[in-house]
Amino acid sequence: MLEKEVEEWLRRLDWDFGPSAELIRRFVAMEALSGYALIAGGAVIGYTYFVNEDRKGLIGDLYIREDRRTAAEEMRLLRAALEELLATPYVERVESQLMMLGWHARQALPYSELVQVYGRDFLAIEAGRIASLKPGRAARKVLIENWSAGRQEEAAEVIAQAYKAHVDGNVNDQYRSSRGACRFISNVVQYPGCGVFFQPASFVALDAWTGRACGVSLTSLLSPRVGHITQICVQPRLKGKGLGYELLRRSLAALAEAGCRNVSLTVTAANVEAVRLYERVGFEKVHSFPALVWERGTRLS
């Protein structure tokens, strides 16, 4: 079944899911992963797994083979994961961004009284369009250097500032604090969930006066010739001044130079300013999926 999932991610998104699948296999072999399998005729045809992080549950993946996939079976797996997570006394919030979930707006979700749905889009651009992008005006006003681990705490502060009272802070609560953003960056750098981190195309923008980070662009490789922008943001005071564009342009150029034929990213549809920037640069929508958040103030009976 995992092999089928790897095939589907590659076909639909140009994304090598192999490293993530191998990590799942390892955790299953160690009996260190919580989740459920969907079994039919003695064979596993689907699965979901989840983890707890402080007061939050995270549904890491939910997948059913294409030839056996139905909305009812997807919801069956999703409900099983939610029932266990929400039965845990200290879990107040559950997040998921399930890129292969076939859910649509008319479909009832488990625990619908607790859920918020945020549309997310998977966009991509061909390398041939990257070469025509010109340096922006921000290139002359800030210092931009390649990513280094020593900038992680500063970059985390930028993320927390950028997503304060922002829709993406609702989608991922790690963005709401420097501590959470630091954990997010660590996950991006260490684990293959968003592809394999690619330092040569990751950048930090530095304030010319203070020398501290004021913008960040992190990238990964989804496969040897496909790049991905995993995070890009700037301090609120610098929004609309071209810094986001310049960071994006540099990351795209570095990925193209490294041999990538395509570069992708994900964006919340309600983040209109970001969507406009990506469309202006030349990104096109490939796939849409829901980001789901269940949140409650008191424990369910």
N, C-alpha and C positions, 0 to 999 in steps of 0.2 A: 504493500500500500504506500509506503514511503517513497518507493521508486516511482509509483504513479504520480505522487505529489511533485516530486522533483521534475518529472517530465512536463507536468502541466504548468508549473511556474516558468520553466524555460520557454515553453511554447507561447504562453499568453503574455508574459512580462519580460522575456529575455533575461531572466533572473535565475542564476544557478543556486537552487535551494539545497544543493548537496551538503555544504558545510553545516547548515542548520539541521538537516536530517541526520547527519552523523552525530551531532551533539545530542539530539533526541535519543538516538539509539544507545549512546553511552549512558545517559541518565537512566533510561529504562533498564539497561543491563545492571546498573548499580542499585535498582529499585529506589531511586532518589527523585522520582518525578510523579506528581499527583495528577490524575486525570481519569478519563474513561475511554474505552474502546467500544466501537459499534460492530457487532458480530452478526453475520448472516451465513447460514449454511456451514458453520464451523470456521469461517474465514473472517479476518478483520477487514472491514470495508471503510472504516472511518475512526477518527479519534479526536480527542481534545485534551489539552493539558493546561495546568494553571499553577500559579505560585502565589504566595503571600509576601507582601512587602510592608512591614509595619501594619498600618490600619487599612491597607489597600490590597485587594486581590487583582491579579492580572491574568487574563485568559490569553496564553501565549500563542495558541494556534487551535484551529478547528478545521478539519478537512475530511471530506467524504469522497471516495472515488467517483469520478464523473459518471461512469456507467451505472452507479447505484445511488446517485445523489438525488434527494428530494428535499423540499422545504421542510416537510414534517420531520425527517430524520435529522436535519441540521438543528432544528429547534429542540429536538429530543436531546441531542448532545449538549446544546447550549444550556438547557434547563438543568441537566444533571450537574454541570460545572457550577452554575449559579447557586443551586440548592446547597451544595457543599460549602461554597465560599460564604454565602450569606448566613449559614448556620454557625459560622465561627463568630464568637461573641465580639471580638475586637475588629472585625472587618466591617468598615463603614462605607467602602467605595469599591467598585469593581470596574476595571477598564478593559477594553479590548479593541484592537484594530485588526479585524480578520479579513485579509485581502481576498480570500477565496470564498467567503460567505456569499451565498446566492440570494441574500435577503433583499426585499424591495419594500417600498414605503407602505404598501397596503397590507403587509404581513404582520401579524401580531407577534410581539416579542415576549419572552418570559419575563415576569415581574415588570410588566409594562408601566405600572404606576410609579416605578422608580427610575425608569430609563430616560436618558437623553440621547438623541441620535444626531451625529454631525457627519454630513457628507464629506468624503475625502476623494480626491482625484489623483490618479497616477499619470504624470505627464512625461513626455520624452522629446528629445531633440536629436536630430542627426548631426554627426560631426561636421559634415559639409557646411552646415549653417553657422557653425561656431566661428570659423575663420573670419567671417565678415563683421564680427562684433568689434566695435572700436572702443578704446579706453574711455572711461567716463571722466567727468570733471572732478570727481572725488579723488582720482588717482594723484592729483597734484597737491592735495590738502592733508593727506594722512600717510602714515608709514604702514606698509603691508608686508608681513613676513610669513614664512612658512610656519605651520603649526609646530609647537613644541610642548611637551608635557608640562614644562614649567609655567605655561600660560593657562593651565586648566582652571584654576580657581578664578582668575580674572575673566575668562570666557564664560564660566558659570554665572558670574555676576551680570555679565551682559545679557545672557539668556533670561535670567530672572527679571531684569529690568525691561527687556523687550516684550515679555509676555505678561506683564502685570496688567490685569483687567483686559486680557486679550482672549479671543475664542480658543486659541490653542492651549491656554492655561486651563481651560475647561476640559479639553480633550486629554491632556497629559498633565497631571498635577505635579510632576517633577519640575516642570517649567516655572512653578510658582515661587521657588526659593533657590538660593544659591546652592544650598546643600543638595536639594533634589536635582538641580541642573548638573552638579558635579557628578552625581551618580549616573545621570543620563549620559554624560560624556564618557565616563568610564565604560559603560555598557557598549557604546558605539565603538570605542577604540579596542576593547578586549574581545567582544563576542560577535558572531557573524549574523546576528538578527537583521541588520541593515546592510549586509554585505561585509566584505573584508576591508577594514579601515585602510585608507590610502593617503598617507601623510604628504606626498609630493604635491597633491592638488588641494590640500587643506591649508587655510590661511587665517591669520589674525590681523585685524586692523588696529593700529596703535594711535592714540591721540598724540599729535606732534608735540604738545606742550608737556603732558604728564608722562608719556611713555606707557600708559596703561591701555589695556584692550578696550576698544569701543565697538568692535564688530568681529564676527567670526563666520567662517564657512568651513564645514567639515564634509569630507567625501569618503566614498568607499567604492570598491569594485564588486559588482553583482556577478560578473564573470570576467574572464581575461580581457574582453573587448567591450565591456559595458560598464560605464561609470554611474555613480549615483550621488546626488547631493543629499546628505543625511541631515544637515542643519545649516541654516543661514539666517542671521539676524544682526541687527545693529541697535545701538542705544536709541531710545525714543527721541532724544534731541537731534539725532542725525537722520531720522527718517525723512525721505523726500529730497535728500541732498545728493543722491547718486551713489552712496557708499555700498548699499545692498547690491546695486547693479554691478559695481566694479568688483566686489568680492565674487559674485556669481560669474562674471566674465572670466576672471583669473582662474577660478576653479574649472570652468568649462574648457578653457584653453589648455590647462595643464593635463586634464583628462584626455583631450583630443591628442595632445602631443605624446601621451603615453600609449596611444594606439586604440583608444576607445572609438568605436564607430557610432555609439549612441550613449546619451546620458539621460538619466531619469531623475525624478524627484516626486514626492507626494506633498499635497497642499490641501488644507481645509477649504472647501468651496466658499465658505463665508468670509474667508480672508481675502477680500476683494482686491486690496492693494497688491498683495503678493501675486495673485492670479493674473492681474493686469501686467505686472512686470514680466512674469514668465511667458505670457502670450506675446508680449512685445519683443522679447528676445527670440522667440521662435518655438517654444515648447507647444506640443499638442497633446490633447487628452487621449490616453490609451485605455484607461480602465477606471471605474469608480467603485468605491466600497464604503461601508459605514464604519465610523468610529462610535462605539457604544459605551456609555457610562451609566452605571447603576449606582445611585447614592441614596443613603438613608440616614436619618438622624437618630433613630432608635432601632433596636433589634426587632426583626420580624418574629411573630409568634409561630 
